[in-house]
Amino acid sequence: MPRRVTVPEFRPGDTVTAVLARLRERCLDVQYVSLPGGAPRGTVSRVEIPLAARNAPTATLPPPDGTPTPGTHLTTDLSRPVTVVVTR
């Protein structure tokens, strides 16, 4: 089920609690994955938001190419959870 959401403010190194609160404000389901590197240990290194568009499976925050930026509206795929990548 697609729905438009506003991309939240996010920086690598933000706490899991802060990122989770921003995503929950947008009524998004969240799953977590732990990977090495990218931010201080135990903090969030990136967030992947599933997109409804078939040509782009996710939007990654922070964006590797400068888009999407916070405040941008995206059409998400609510059948898939947002992935929060936590540095281990």
Phi, psi and omega per residue, in radians:
M1 nan 1.991 -3.138
P2 -1.360 2.593 3.062
R3 -2.700 2.495 3.113
R4 -1.451 2.338 3.069
V5 -2.323 2.760 3.058
T6 -1.618 2.280 3.141
V7 -1.124 2.215 -3.137
P8 -1.349 2.800 3.017
E9 -1.190 2.392 -3.128
F10 -2.752 2.460 3.043
R11 -2.385 2.464 3.046
P12 -0.978 2.407 -3.114
G13 1.727 -0.153 3.056
D14 -1.093 2.660 3.121
T15 -1.269 2.674 3.106
V16 -1.039 -0.735 -3.132
T17 -1.040 -0.775 -3.119
A18 -1.149 -0.761 -3.135
V19 -1.166 -0.757 3.120
L20 -1.032 -0.738 3.133
A21 -1.067 -0.746 3.137
R22 -1.130 -0.665 -3.138
L23 -1.286 -0.687 3.120
R24 -1.146 -0.578 3.060
E25 -0.997 -0.499 -3.130
R26 -1.664 0.157 3.102
C27 1.029 0.714 3.131
L28 -1.782 2.429 3.015
D29 -1.321 2.578 -3.040
V30 -2.276 2.449 2.934
Q31 -2.193 2.784 -3.091
Y32 -2.090 2.599 3.004
V33 -2.425 2.506 -3.136
S34 -1.936 2.191 3.141
L35 -2.359 2.702 3.110
P36 -1.294 2.609 2.997
G37 1.234 3.028 3.043
G38 1.749 -0.411 -3.133
A39 -2.923 2.950 3.085
P40 -0.996 2.524 -3.101
R41 -0.918 2.329 3.106
G42 1.450 0.072 3.105
T43 -1.973 3.021 -3.103
V44 -1.483 2.274 3.099
S45 -1.706 -0.562 3.084
R46 -2.833 2.885 3.103
V47 -2.271 2.349 3.113
E48 -2.025 2.046 -3.110
I49 -1.780 2.108 -3.138
P50 -1.182 2.362 -3.119
L51 -1.831 2.626 3.107
A52 -1.340 -0.403 -3.140
A53 -1.171 2.380 -3.095
R54 -1.299 -0.419 -3.086
N55 -1.467 -0.213 3.127
A56 -2.410 1.802 -3.035
P57 -1.175 -0.577 3.131
T58 -2.536 2.744 2.934
A59 -1.847 2.241 -3.102
T60 -1.792 2.306 3.055
L61 -2.016 2.308 -0.068
P62 -1.225 2.610 -3.067
P63 -1.220 2.291 3.129
P64 -1.190 -0.443 -3.085
D65 -1.987 0.182 3.105
G66 1.640 -0.102 3.095
T67 -2.340 2.570 -0.095
P68 -1.370 2.696 3.123
T69 -1.813 2.795 3.087
P70 -0.942 2.403 -3.106
G71 1.683 -0.283 3.082
T72 -1.201 2.537 3.068
H73 -1.686 2.273 3.105
L74 -2.128 2.629 2.999
T75 -1.681 1.944 -3.070
T76 -1.640 2.825 3.042
D77 -1.775 1.766 -3.064
L78 -1.230 -0.181 3.099
S79 -1.341 -0.193 3.113
R80 -2.094 2.440 3.138
P81 -1.354 2.741 2.981
V82 -1.263 2.431 3.111
T83 -1.811 2.132 3.068
V84 -1.774 2.065 -3.118
V85 -1.645 2.034 -3.106
V86 -1.814 2.338 -3.136
T87 -1.326 2.299 3.088
R88 -1.856 nan nan
